[in-house]
Amino acid sequence: MKRILVVEDSQLVTKVVRHVVKLDDGLEAVYASSLAEAKEQLARNSGQLFAALADLNLPDAPDGEVVDLILAEGIPTIVLTGSYDEERREKILAKGIVDYVVKEGRYSYEYAIGVVHRLAHNQATTVLVVDDSETSRRYISELLKRQQFIVLTACNGVEAIKLLLAHEEIKLVITDFNMPIMDGIELVKNIRYKYEKSDLVIIGLSGRGEKSLSAQFIKNGANDFLHKPFNYEEFTCRVRHNVESLELIQQIRAAASKDYLTGAWNRRYFFEQAEPLHQEALQNQAQLAAVLIDLDHFKKINDTYGHEAGDRVLVEVANLLNAKLKRFLVARAGGAEFFVLLPGLDNDQAQSLISQLRQMLASRPVVLADGTELYLGFSAGVTNQLCSSMDEQLAVADKFLFRAKDAGRNLVVGDDDEDEDEV
Ligand SMILES: Nc1nc2c(ncn2[C@@H]2O[C@H](COP(=O)(O)OP(=O)(O)OP(=O)(O)O)[C@@H](O)[C@H]2O)c(=O)[nH]1
């Protein structure tokens, strides 16, 4: 939970902000209606405030003094202002605030809260700034740090590539064009050999009078560009827009790869990951065990306790498999069936691991919402016969799974079992 300070003397505005904050699970707020109260809240919540929303005009501080007070504590501040004019805008931005919001209705406050959330995301986002000018690097870094980004810097393309290789977490590269050793466009070309646009955002910078550079940046793989000199708002809007687009693509990707109910990987993702691992194992004659797990009498759980109880069981089983098979690939195949891929394990090792899981599940009940304890069993087929494709190997696992069901269920059958595993 992030705690924010809201400094506002209008009761009506405070009421709306309270309402917006209340609807937000990730935020809690403390309130002040004057400079004096703001001082008290800062002292009381020292070290615990993530950000602040502050009105510029307070009865005891009519000229934005409260903003200076909050900024002096190192707290990212979003200014709430009743009126907007160019001179005022320049003045408040120059103070070092994160953003300003003109109080024009509920949407303005939702926007302000959105900025707070953006700051929280930015704290986990690393940006690489590439520029040979120290002044420029420092200026861009300062703008990014105001937005709470983690910032790394490089003074040419070669240094940038070294940093990219050493820091997989970098999500955004902001690069100038004119640099010694490797210019910005060459850097973009090099980066795009390895990183897709949907994995890493690049924003090119081009100076005035070099208009064609912006097009060259984009044509060679940059996501966006900015003409220099730019102002703080122009820069932060572009950065925000690009980072949000990247996050959205990554969310869509994750949603397309995960099973909606259990959060486990889905069938599509499993094959996407498993096929290359299978090919690699074939080429290197390496061990690769594939497993098909199916809960026993799952239909009876739905029929007896309802579909919701069935869902709960599926979630618990997926959680157990994910927790116990962390370094392997686990996916929900559909219904009450799960795929597991165990690279590096021979049949005996895989069979023994899956049997342990079977015993674990059988000895730990899943507790339903009404307190009912359900002891579950599963049957599984395990094989490390590589066959010629992943599909074929899974067909062998499926044949063993069928054998396990046929032999009475609650069993793990593998390559060496002509009949059955332990019951
Ligand atoms: N609650 C719930 N049920 C599901 C879901 N997907 C499939 N099912 C049900 O899961 C059941 C799967 O049953 P089966 O695997 O065919 O049969 P079973 O009762 O487990 O019997 P055996 O596998 O032979 O032991 C069906 O009744 C499906 O309707 C789901 O997402 N949630």
The ligand as an ORCA input file, in Angstrom:
! r2SCAN-3c Opt
* xyz 0 1
  N     -14.784    -26.373    -12.473
  C     -14.274    -26.530    -13.688
  N     -14.518    -27.668    -14.368
  C     -13.963    -27.820    -15.588
  C     -13.166    -26.831    -16.183
  N     -12.761    -27.272    -17.404
  C     -13.282    -28.492    -17.548
  N     -13.996    -28.842    -16.468
  C     -14.725    -30.085    -16.199
  O     -13.760    -31.060    -15.879
  C     -14.332    -32.348    -16.061
  C     -13.238    -33.238    -16.654
  O     -13.585    -34.500    -16.368
  P     -12.805    -35.705    -16.973
  O     -11.346    -35.474    -16.855
  O     -13.336    -35.975    -18.342
  O     -13.276    -36.865    -16.050
  P     -12.952    -37.109    -14.535
  O     -14.192    -36.987    -13.746
  O     -11.794    -36.313    -14.061
  O     -12.588    -38.622    -14.591
  P     -11.192    -39.300    -14.846
  O     -10.298    -38.333    -15.546
  O     -11.494    -40.487    -15.690
  O     -10.691    -39.676    -13.502
  C     -15.538    -32.152    -16.966
  O     -16.709    -32.367    -16.229
  C     -15.458    -30.659    -17.375
  O     -16.720    -30.065    -17.503
  C     -12.955    -25.614    -15.451
  O     -12.271    -24.682    -15.892
  N     -13.512    -25.518    -14.210
*
